[in-house]
Amino acid sequence: QSFDLGTGLVCECYKEKVIKYIEDLPADYLKIESGLGQSSPSALLLMPLKYEDVIVGVMELASFNQIPEYRREFLEQFSERLTTTINTTLLSEQTKKLLEESKIKEEELKVREEELQQNLEEMQAINEDRDRRTEELESEIAKLKEQIAELKRQNK
């Protein structure tokens, strides 16, 4: 469930980053329902799920009986493991997303590389054509110079 920051006990636990244990809850505070009926809990335990001082959520546990200290300590250890698992899952999802983005960028780069290679080949073809035309023109110029020289000799 999501909560707006700034309202309620869950948000207090989130902001303060400390465990909150409340006994003797008012009868109308919370109802627990099952197929067998409904009842009101008498104790509430709120635990911030933090990983390296970053809160990833708050675990809220309601109980019909008071929660002894040894169980709260066990739940605190459990919440640390749960938080590690949540964080590992989040990091895994983020890594997967980054990998997908990387693959997309790699494919885009391959397409751009192919386009550049095609452009390079076209440029080489244009240069070869230009060189061929230049040679043809130089050959024609040489022939014309020879003809001019021949005409000059004939006119003398």
N, C-alpha and C positions, 0 to 999 in steps of 0.2 A: 504494500500500500504506500502511496505517496503522501507527504505532508508538506504544507507550506512552512518554510523556515520562519520561526518566530512565534509559533503557536503550539501549546501543549507540552506534555512531559517528554515526548519523543524528541521534539525539537530542542528542548532544554538539554537532554542527554547528548544530542548531536553537537550542540554548540559548546557545552562545557567539557565534553570528551571524558566524562566520568560515569561510572556505574551508579544507577539510582535504584534503590530498593525501598518499596513502600508497602507497609503492612496496614491492615485494617482499612481496606478500601471501602468507600461508601457503597451501599447495596446497588445503587443505580449507576455506578461508574462504568461497568462493563458487564456484558452478558456473554456467557460461553454456551453455545448451543451444540447439540448433537442429535442423533436420531432418538436418543433416550429422553431428551428433554433439555432444559436450560437451567443455569444457575449462575450466581455471581461469585467471582473469585475473591479471596481475602488478601492476596498478596500479588504484587506486581514487581517484576525485575526488568529493568531497561539496561541494556549493555551496548555501548558504542562499538561498532565493528571497525577497528582502526588498524591500519597497516602503515608502519613507519610514520606515525603521527598524522596520517590522512584518514579521515572517517569515510568509509564506503557504505555505511548504513547503520541502522540501530536494530538490535534484536529485542523484541518485547515478549516477555513470558509471563503469563498469568497463572496463578496457582490457587487451588481451593484451600491449601494449607500454607503455613509459613514455610519459607525456603531456608533450610539450615545453612550455616556458613560453609560447611564442607561442600554442599551442593552448589552454592554460589561460586566457590573457588573452581569446582569442576566445570561449571558453565562458562566461567571466565576463560579457562584453558581451552575449552571447546570453541568459544567464540574467536580465540586467537587462531586456531586451526581453520575454522570456517572462513575467517577473514583472509588468511593466506590463500585458501582455495579460491575464494572470490577474486582476489587480486591476480592470482595466476591465470584464472579464466579470462579476466578483463585484459591482461597483458597478452594472452594468447589470441584473443579476438582482435586486439589492436595490431599485433604482429601479422595476423592473417590478412587484415585489411591493408596494411602497408605492403605486404607481399603482392596482393592483388593489384594495388595501385602501381607497384613497381613493374609487374608484368604488363600492365596496360601501357605504361610509359615505355617499356622495352619494345613492345610491339609498335608503338608510335615512332620510336626512334628507328626501328627497322624499316618502316614504311618511308620515313624521311631519308634514310640512308639509300634505299632503293631509288627514290626519286632523285637524289643527288647523283647517284651512280648513273642513272639514265641521262640526267642533264649533262654530266661529264662526257658520256659517250656521244651525245648529240653535239656537244662543243668540239670534241675531237673530230667528229665527222665533218663539221663545218670548217674546222681548221684544215683538215685534209683536202676538202673541196677547194678552199681558198688557196692552199699551196699548189694544188693541181692547176687551178686557173691562173695563178701567178706564173707558174712555169710555162703554161700555154702562151700567156701574154708576152712573157720574156722571149719565148721562141719566135712569136710573130714579130715582136719588135726587132729581134736580130735579123729575121728574114727581110723586114722592111728596110733596115739599115743597109743590108747587102744590096737590095734592089736600088736603093737611093745611090749607093756607091757605084753600082753598075751603070745606072743612068748618068751619073756625073762623068764617068769614064767615056761613055759613048758620046756625050755632048762635047767633049774636049777634043 
